[in-house]
Amino acid sequence: MKNRLLLLAAALALAGLGACAGIQPPQPWQKGDLARPQMSLNADPLEARFSAHAYFSREAATGGAAVGGGGCGCN
């Protein structure tokens, strides 16, 4: 009974790993669709920029969003 459960678990694990094999990077002709503004994570780029500026000013830190300066908010 224990061997059957172990064999079943191994078979399910192998079947699950087979599903990961079909993932491919986007082809060159598909990159135009991915570059559309609707595909961006931020709906409003200007609002995202202001948010990032306020965040980095409050945290007195920089980095990650190409924001220069310190925590004073004077950049």
N, C-alpha and C positions, 0 to 999 in steps of 0.2 A: 504494500500500500504506500509506504514511504517513498519507494523508488518510482512509483507511478506519478506521485505528486511532484517529485523532483524533475522527472522527465517532462511532465506537462508544463512546469514553470520554465524549464529551459527552452522548450518549443515555443512558448508564448514570447519569451524574451528575444529569441532569434527572429520570430515573425515581426516583432515590433521594430527591430533594427533594420529589417529589410525596407521599411517604409521611408527611412531617411536617405536611401541611396538615390532617389530621383530628384533631389534638389540641385538646381543648376543656377549659376549667376545669370543676370539678365543679359540678353544678346544686344549687340550694338543698335539694332533697329528698334529695340524695346526701350532704350534709355530716353528717347524723346518723350514717351508717355510718363516716365517716372520724373521728368524734369518739370512737369506742369505745375503751376502755382497751387492747384487744388491738392497736389500730393504732399505739400509741405506740412510740417507738424504745427506751425504757427499760422492761424487764420489771418492775423493782422501783423505783418512784419514790424511796422512802426511801434505798435503797442508792445511787442516782444522786446524791441530794443530799449524802450523806456523802462520796461519791467526789469530787464537785465541791469540797466544803469542804476536803478533804485536799489536792487538787491545787492550789487557789489558795493554801492556806497554805504549801505547799512552794515554790511558785514565787514567793511574795512579790508576787503580782499579783492584780488583781481585774478583773472584767468578763465580759460574755457570759452569765453565769448569775445575775445579780442578787445577787451576793455582796458584802457590804460589808466594809470593814476592810482591814487590811494583811496582812503575811506572818507575824504572830506567832501566828495561830490563836486569838485571843481575841475574835473577833467573835461 
